[in-house]
């Protein structure tokens, strides 16, 4: 096993909070010749390899491309591909990892709205630094104003870093690649293999009784190595000479691992199950009055609610917390009470409108920002959210500046009540860390839904 590194990214945070962070990249070079060097190590270790059925992978990817042409998943996955390409290739033109990731999020959002997408395409044809700045500022203010890692000052700094024409080529190449079915097929194949690799590593650690910090996973993905050099092979190995017994324990428990995979555990996610439960509960609006009349402190009545939702008669064995909180929870500000049920229904109405407008599922911060914007504007579908915003603004002896402002408080409330814990991956399934790339890039190159459809296709 060989592990190599060509450089490092860092970000300096100064003692003075008024001063902006200083991000920079360092490439390892020879002290005399100045040539780029790779630093790392090589060890003899133990591990396992999973050889995937290439023909079955190809058939599945081809069928997915056809299925996604007129489906929301197609826009979502192509948008994620665009986000990955911007985030990875921007670094090749001198943009550090942090700025590349924020840029990818902004352009991902811009590409998701028709008017901003047209401006982005026009910008690629006729590059102009000022037009780029205006596009990024408009995208932030109208679509990502509540993003915790973005601000007007940060967006201005990004615009300064992206004004060079070298970045024009990055955006143009990414847009062209997203429109190509052949390159999109390579991306989907990479997403599927990457997702399987993360799941295999998790199973290796679990059934091998090992330490995840001492285990590495490797795969040659098409998005990293190109279609010609990529392989449908996943390797999981111990990060130490001659191993510590994790591999041998995993092999002993291999039948148990295979049994879990065959039962659908590869695509399982506890957060996604809770999301699905809440979705089912709020889909059945005809039962809401009866359910809300129940006593949440009565175990028998809660068992009946669980049975209505298809969970059997043992609610303590299922994830009922989210449903119960949204059906029966409330918050009070002064003399005014806000039922979480009403707030969540308004949030869902904004979500439905946003999905229709974008023709894809919105990202978490696109969704939160749109909901807060509707409340600020006093939009008709969000009267209780608007009332809660006014209640935040009227808090006595409370700091209402910057991170403690009324809109930020409401954004936090919307984030907690949105009930979308796992859009297409989360810390409970595939966003648990990757050895193949930085975590921010990994988030746009894995997909729980794609993995789930693949598992069902071979069941």
C-alpha positions as CSV (number, residue, x, y, z in Angstrom):
1,X,0.0,0.0,0.0
2,X,1.3,3.5,-0.9
3,X,-0.1,6.8,0.4
4,X,1.1,10.0,-1.3
5,X,0.4,13.7,-0.9
6,X,1.4,16.5,-3.3
7,X,0.5,19.5,-1.1
8,X,-1.8,20.9,1.6
9,X,-4.5,23.5,2.0
10,X,-4.7,25.7,5.1
11,X,-6.7,28.6,6.5
12,X,-5.3,31.1,9.1
13,X,-7.9,32.5,11.5
14,X,-6.5,35.6,13.2
15,X,-7.2,36.7,16.8
16,X,-9.0,39.8,15.5
17,X,-12.5,38.7,14.5
18,X,-12.8,41.8,12.3
19,X,-10.0,40.5,10.1
20,X,-10.9,38.0,7.3
21,X,-9.5,34.5,7.3
22,X,-6.4,33.9,5.1
23,X,-6.6,30.8,3.0
24,X,-3.6,29.5,1.1
25,X,-2.3,26.4,-0.6
26,X,1.2,24.8,-0.4
27,X,2.6,22.5,-3.0
28,X,5.5,20.3,-1.9
29,X,8.6,21.1,-4.0
30,X,12.3,20.1,-4.0
31,X,14.3,22.7,-2.0
32,X,16.9,23.1,-4.8
33,X,15.3,22.2,-8.1
34,X,11.9,23.6,-7.4
35,X,10.2,20.5,-9.0
36,X,6.9,19.2,-7.5
37,X,7.4,16.3,-5.1
38,X,5.1,13.7,-3.7
39,X,5.5,12.9,0.0
40,X,4.2,9.7,1.6
41,X,5.0,6.2,2.6
42,X,4.7,2.5,1.5
43,X,3.9,-0.4,3.8
44,X,3.1,-4.1,3.5
45,X,-0.3,-4.6,5.0
46,X,-3.5,-6.6,4.9
47,X,-6.9,-5.8,3.3
48,X,-9.7,-7.0,1.0
49,X,-10.7,-6.2,-2.5
50,X,-14.1,-6.2,-4.0
51,X,-14.3,-6.7,-7.8
52,X,-17.5,-5.3,-9.2
53,X,-19.4,-6.8,-12.2
54,X,-18.6,-4.2,-14.8
55,X,-21.3,-5.3,-17.3
56,X,-24.0,-5.0,-14.6
57,X,-22.7,-1.6,-13.6
58,X,-22.8,-0.4,-17.2
59,X,-26.3,-1.7,-17.8
60,X,-27.5,0.0,-14.6
61,X,-25.8,3.4,-15.4
62,X,-27.3,3.4,-18.9
63,X,-30.7,2.7,-17.6
64,X,-30.3,5.5,-15.0
65,X,-29.3,8.0,-17.7
66,X,-32.5,7.2,-19.6
67,X,-34.7,7.3,-16.5
68,X,-33.3,10.6,-15.3
69,X,-33.9,12.5,-18.5
70,X,-37.3,13.8,-17.5
71,X,-37.0,13.3,-13.8
72,X,-36.0,15.6,-10.9
73,X,-33.1,13.2,-10.1
74,X,-31.5,14.1,-13.4
75,X,-31.4,17.8,-12.7
76,X,-30.1,17.1,-9.2
77,X,-27.4,14.7,-10.2
78,X,-26.2,16.8,-13.1
79,X,-26.1,19.8,-10.7
80,X,-24.0,17.7,-8.3
81,X,-21.7,16.8,-11.1
82,X,-21.3,20.5,-12.0
83,X,-20.6,21.3,-8.3
84,X,-18.0,18.6,-8.2
85,X,-16.2,19.8,-11.3
86,X,-16.1,23.4,-10.2
87,X,-14.9,22.4,-6.8
88,X,-12.1,20.1,-8.1
89,X,-10.9,22.0,-11.2
90,X,-10.9,25.5,-9.6
91,X,-7.9,24.4,-7.6
92,X,-6.0,23.7,-10.8
93,X,-6.1,27.5,-11.6
94,X,-4.8,28.7,-8.3
95,X,-8.0,28.9,-6.2
96,X,-7.6,27.3,-2.8
97,X,-9.9,24.5,-1.6
98,X,-12.1,26.7,0.7
99,X,-12.8,29.2,-2.1
100,X,-13.3,26.5,-4.6
101,X,-16.0,24.8,-2.5
102,X,-17.9,28.1,-1.8
103,X,-17.7,28.9,-5.5
104,X,-19.1,25.5,-6.4
105,X,-22.1,26.0,-4.0
106,X,-22.8,29.4,-5.5
107,X,-22.6,28.3,-9.1
108,X,-24.6,25.1,-8.3
109,X,-27.4,27.3,-7.1
110,X,-27.1,29.7,-10.0
111,X,-27.3,26.8,-12.5
112,X,-30.5,25.7,-10.7
113,X,-32.6,28.8,-11.6
114,X,-33.4,29.5,-15.2
115,X,-32.7,33.2,-15.2
116,X,-29.4,32.9,-13.4
117,X,-28.4,29.9,-15.5
118,X,-28.9,32.0,-18.7
119,X,-26.7,34.7,-17.2
120,X,-24.0,32.1,-16.4
121,X,-24.0,30.7,-19.9
122,X,-23.8,34.3,-21.3
123,X,-20.9,35.0,-19.0
124,X,-19.0,31.9,-20.3
125,X,-19.4,33.3,-23.9
126,X,-18.3,36.8,-22.9
127,X,-16.2,36.8,-19.8
128,X,-16.4,39.9,-17.6
129,X,-15.2,40.2,-14.0
130,X,-17.9,42.7,-13.0
131,X,-20.7,40.6,-14.5
132,X,-19.4,37.6,-12.5
133,X,-19.4,39.6,-9.3
134,X,-23.0,40.7,-9.9
135,X,-24.0,37.1,-10.7
136,X,-22.4,35.8,-7.5
137,X,-23.9,38.6,-5.4
138,X,-27.4,38.0,-6.8
139,X,-27.2,34.3,-6.3
140,X,-26.1,34.8,-2.7
141,X,-28.7,37.4,-1.8
142,X,-31.6,35.6,-3.5
143,X,-30.8,32.0,-3.0
144,X,-28.2,31.5,-0.2
145,X,-28.5,34.4,2.1
146,X,-28.8,32.1,5.1
147,X,-25.8,30.0,4.3
148,X,-23.6,30.0,7.5
149,X,-20.3,30.0,5.5
150,X,-21.2,32.8,3.1
151,X,-21.6,36.5,3.6
152,X,-21.5,39.6,1.4
153,X,-17.9,40.1,2.3
154,X,-16.9,36.5,1.5
155,X,-18.7,36.7,-1.9
156,X,-16.9,39.9,-2.8
157,X,-13.6,38.1,-1.9
158,X,-14.6,35.2,-4.1
159,X,-15.4,37.5,-7.0
160,X,-11.9,39.1,-6.7
161,X,-10.3,35.6,-6.8
162,X,-12.4,34.4,-9.7
163,X,-12.1,37.4,-12.0
164,X,-9.2,35.9,-14.0
165,X,-10.0,34.4,-17.4
166,X,-8.5,31.1,-16.3
167,X,-11.6,30.5,-14.3
168,X,-13.7,31.0,-17.5
169,X,-12.3,27.8,-18.9
170,X,-13.2,25.9,-15.7
171,X,-16.8,27.0,-15.9
172,X,-17.1,26.4,-19.6
173,X,-15.6,22.9,-19.4
174,X,-17.9,22.0,-16.5
175,X,-21.0,23.2,-18.3
176,X,-20.0,21.2,-21.4
177,X,-19.3,18.1,-19.4
178,X,-22.6,18.2,-17.6
179,X,-24.4,18.2,-21.0
180,X,-22.5,15.2,-22.2
181,X,-24.2,11.8,-21.6
182,X,-20.9,10.0,-21.9
183,X,-19.2,12.1,-19.2
184,X,-22.4,12.0,-17.1
185,X,-22.2,8.2,-17.2
186,X,-18.7,8.4,-15.9
187,X,-19.8,10.6,-13.1
188,X,-22.7,8.3,-12.1
189,X,-20.4,5.3,-12.2
190,X,-18.0,7.2,-9.9
191,X,-20.8,8.1,-7.6
192,X,-21.9,4.5,-7.3
193,X,-18.5,3.0,-6.8
194,X,-17.5,5.8,-4.3
195,X,-20.7,5.1,-2.3
196,X,-20.0,1.4,-2.3
197,X,-16.5,2.1,-1.2
198,X,-17.6,4.1,1.8
199,X,-20.1,1.4,2.8
200,X,-17.5,-1.3,2.4
201,X,-15.1,0.6,4.7
202,X,-17.8,1.0,7.3
203,X,-18.6,-2.7,7.2
204,X,-14.9,-3.6,7.3
205,X,-14.5,-1.5,10.5
206,X,-17.7,-2.8,12.1
207,X,-17.2,-6.5,11.4
208,X,-13.5,-6.4,11.7
209,X,-13.7,-4.8,15.1
210,X,-11.1,-2.2,13.9
211,X,-10.3,1.4,14.3
212,X,-11.6,3.5,11.4
213,X,-8.6,5.9,11.8
214,X,-6.4,2.9,10.9
215,X,-8.3,1.8,7.8
216,X,-8.0,3.2,4.2
217,X,-10.2,2.7,1.1
218,X,-9.1,3.1,-2.5
219,X,-10.8,3.0,-5.9
220,X,-9.8,4.4,-9.3
221,X,-12.9,6.5,-10.1
222,X,-13.6,7.7,-13.7
223,X,-13.9,11.3,-12.4
224,X,-10.4,11.2,-11.0
225,X,-8.5,8.8,-13.3
226,X,-10.5,9.1,-16.6
227,X,-12.6,6.4,-18.3
228,X,-9.5,4.5,-19.7
229,X,-7.6,4.1,-16.4
230,X,-10.5,3.7,-14.0
231,X,-11.2,0.3,-12.5
232,X,-14.3,-1.3,-11.0
233,X,-12.3,-2.5,-8.0
234,X,-12.6,-1.3,-4.4
235,X,-9.7,-2.0,-2.0
236,X,-10.0,-1.6,1.8
237,X,-6.7,-2.1,3.7
238,X,-5.3,-1.5,7.2
239,X,-3.1,1.5,7.5
240,X,-0.2,-0.2,9.2
241,X,2.5,-2.7,8.5
242,X,1.4,-6.4,8.4
243,X,-2.1,-5.5,9.8
244,X,-3.5,-5.7,13.3
245,X,-6.1,-8.4,12.8
246,X,-8.9,-6.3,11.5
247,X,-8.8,-7.9,8.1
248,X,-8.8,-11.5,9.5
249,X,-11.7,-10.7,11.8
250,X,-13.6,-9.2,8.9
251,X,-13.0,-12.4,6.8
252,X,-14.3,-14.5,9.7
253,X,-17.5,-12.4,9.9
254,X,-17.9,-12.1,6.1
255,X,-21.1,-14.1,6.0
256,X,-22.7,-11.8,8.5
257,X,-21.6,-8.7,6.4
258,X,-22.9,-10.3,3.2
259,X,-26.2,-11.2,4.9
260,X,-26.7,-7.5,6.0
261,X,-25.9,-6.3,2.4
262,X,-28.3,-8.7,0.8
263,X,-31.1,-7.4,3.2
264,X,-30.6,-3.8,1.9
265,X,-28.3,-2.5,4.6
266,X,-26.0,-1.0,2.0
267,X,-28.4,1.8,1.3
268,X,-29.9,2.1,4.8
269,X,-29.8,5.4,6.7
270,X,-31.6,6.1,10.0
271,X,-32.0,9.8,9.1
272,X,-33.6,8.9,5.8
273,X,-36.0,6.6,7.6
274,X,-37.1,9.4,9.9
275,X,-37.4,11.7,6.9
276,X,-39.7,9.1,5.2
277,X,-41.8,8.7,8.3
278,X,-42.4,12.4,8.6
279,X,-43.2,12.6,4.9
280,X,-45.7,9.8,5.3
281,X,-47.3,11.5,8.3
282,X,-47.7,14.9,6.6
283,X,-49.0,13.3,3.4
284,X,-52.0,11.9,5.2
285,X,-53.6,15.3,5.9
286,X,-57.0,13.6,6.5
287,X,-55.7,12.0,9.7
288,X,-54.1,15.1,11.2
289,X,-57.0,16.3,13.2
290,X,-57.4,12.9,14.8
291,X,-53.7,12.4,15.5
292,X,-53.3,15.9,17.0
293,X,-56.2,15.1,19.4
294,X,-54.1,12.3,20.9
295,X,-52.1,12.6,24.1
296,X,-48.4,12.3,23.3
297,X,-47.8,11.2,26.9
298,X,-50.1,8.2,26.6
299,X,-48.1,5.1,25.4
300,X,-51.2,3.3,24.1
301,X,-52.3,6.3,22.0
302,X,-48.8,6.7,20.6
303,X,-48.7,3.0,19.8
304,X,-51.9,3.5,17.8
305,X,-50.3,6.4,15.9
306,X,-47.3,4.2,15.1
307,X,-49.6,1.5,13.8
308,X,-51.4,4.1,11.6
309,X,-48.0,5.0,10.2
310,X,-47.2,1.4,9.5
311,X,-44.6,1.0,12.3
312,X,-46.4,-1.7,14.3
313,X,-47.5,-1.5,17.9
314,X,-44.1,-0.8,19.5
315,X,-43.3,2.9,19.0
316,X,-40.3,2.7,21.4
317,X,-38.6,0.5,18.8
318,X,-39.0,3.0,16.0
319,X,-38.0,6.6,15.3
320,X,-41.2,8.5,16.3
321,X,-39.4,11.5,17.9
322,X,-39.5,13.7,14.8
323,X,-43.2,13.0,14.1
324,X,-44.2,13.6,17.7
325,X,-42.3,16.8,17.9
326,X,-43.9,18.2,14.8
327,X,-47.4,17.1,15.7
328,X,-47.5,18.2,19.3
329,X,-44.5,20.5,19.9
330,X,-44.8,24.3,20.4
331,X,-42.7,27.3,21.3
332,X,-43.8,30.5,23.1
333,X,-42.6,34.1,22.8
334,X,-44.2,36.3,25.4
335,X,-47.9,35.7,25.2
336,X,-47.8,34.2,21.7
337,X,-47.6,30.5,21.1
338,X,-46.3,28.9,17.9
339,X,-47.3,25.3,17.1
340,X,-44.5,23.5,15.3
341,X,-47.2,21.7,13.2
342,X,-48.3,25.0,11.6
343,X,-44.7,26.1,11.1
344,X,-43.7,22.8,9.4
345,X,-46.7,22.9,7.1
346,X,-45.7,26.4,5.9
347,X,-42.1,25.2,5.4
348,X,-43.4,22.3,3.3
349,X,-45.4,24.7,1.1
350,X,-42.3,26.8,0.4
351,X,-40.4,23.5,-0.4
352,X,-43.1,22.4,-2.9
353,X,-42.9,25.8,-4.7
354,X,-39.1,25.8,-4.8
355,X,-39.0,22.2,-6.2
356,X,-41.4,23.2,-9.0
357,X,-39.5,26.4,-9.8
358,X,-36.0,24.7,-9.8
359,X,-37.2,21.4,-11.4
360,X,-34.9,19.6,-8.9
361,X,-34.7,19.1,-5.2
362,X,-33.2,22.2,-3.5
363,X,-30.1,22.0,-1.3
364,X,-30.6,22.5,2.4
365,X,-29.5,26.1,2.4
366,X,-31.3,27.0,-0.8
367,X,-34.4,25.7,1.0
368,X,-33.8,27.5,4.3
369,X,-32.9,30.8,2.5
370,X,-36.1,30.7,0.4
371,X,-38.3,30.0,3.5
372,X,-36.8,32.9,5.5
373,X,-37.1,35.2,2.4
374,X,-40.8,34.3,2.2
375,X,-41.3,35.1,5.9
376,X,-39.4,38.5,5.5
377,X,-41.5,39.4,2.5
378,X,-44.7,38.5,4.4
379,X,-45.6,35.9,1.8
380,X,-49.2,34.6,2.0
381,X,-48.3,30.9,2.5
382,X,-46.1,31.7,5.6
383,X,-48.2,33.8,8.1
384,X,-47.0,32.0,11.2
385,X,-43.3,32.1,10.1
386,X,-43.7,35.9,9.5
387,X,-45.3,36.2,13.0
388,X,-42.4,34.3,14.5
389,X,-39.9,36.6,12.7
390,X,-41.7,39.6,14.2
391,X,-41.6,37.9,17.6
392,X,-37.8,37.4,17.3
393,X,-37.5,41.1,16.4
394,X,-39.4,42.1,19.4
395,X,-37.4,40.1,22.0
396,X,-36.5,42.4,24.9
397,X,-32.9,42.8,26.0
398,X,-31.7,40.4,23.2
399,X,-28.8,41.1,20.9
400,X,-30.2,41.2,17.3
401,X,-27.0,41.7,15.4
402,X,-25.1,39.5,13.0
403,X,-25.3,35.8,14.1
404,X,-28.0,36.6,16.7
405,X,-30.2,38.6,14.3
406,X,-33.9,37.8,13.9
407,X,-33.5,36.4,10.4
408,X,-30.6,34.2,11.6
409,X,-32.7,32.9,14.5
410,X,-35.6,32.1,12.1
411,X,-33.2,30.3,9.7
412,X,-32.0,28.1,12.6
413,X,-35.7,27.3,13.4
414,X,-36.4,26.5,9.7
415,X,-33.3,24.3,9.5
416,X,-34.4,22.3,12.6
417,X,-38.0,22.0,11.4
418,X,-37.4,21.2,7.8
419,X,-37.2,17.5,8.6
420,X,-34.8,16.8,5.8
421,X,-32.0,15.2,7.7
422,X,-30.7,13.2,4.7
423,X,-31.4,14.7,1.2
424,X,-29.1,12.3,-0.7
425,X,-26.5,11.5,2.0
426,X,-25.7,12.6,5.5
427,X,-23.4,11.8,8.5
428,X,-25.6,8.8,9.2
429,X,-24.7,7.1,5.9
430,X,-22.4,8.4,3.2
431,X,-21.0,11.7,4.5
432,X,-18.9,10.0,7.1
433,X,-15.6,10.8,5.5
434,X,-13.7,9.6,2.4
435,X,-10.1,8.6,1.8
436,X,-10.5,9.3,-2.0
437,X,-10.9,13.1,-1.8
438,X,-11.7,16.0,0.5
439,X,-15.0,15.8,2.4
440,X,-16.6,18.7,0.6
441,X,-15.9,17.0,-2.8
442,X,-17.1,13.7,-1.4
443,X,-20.5,15.2,-0.6
444,X,-21.1,15.9,-4.3
445,X,-19.7,12.5,-5.5
446,X,-21.9,10.1,-3.4
447,X,-25.6,9.4,-3.6
448,X,-27.7,7.3,-1.2
449,X,-30.6,7.2,-3.6
450,X,-28.5,6.0,-6.5
451,X,-26.9,3.4,-4.3
452,X,-30.4,2.3,-3.1
453,X,-31.7,1.9,-6.7
454,X,-28.6,-0.1,-7.6
455,X,-29.1,-2.5,-4.6
456,X,-32.8,-3.0,-5.5
457,X,-31.9,-3.7,-9.1
458,X,-29.7,-6.6,-8.2
459,X,-31.9,-8.0,-5.4
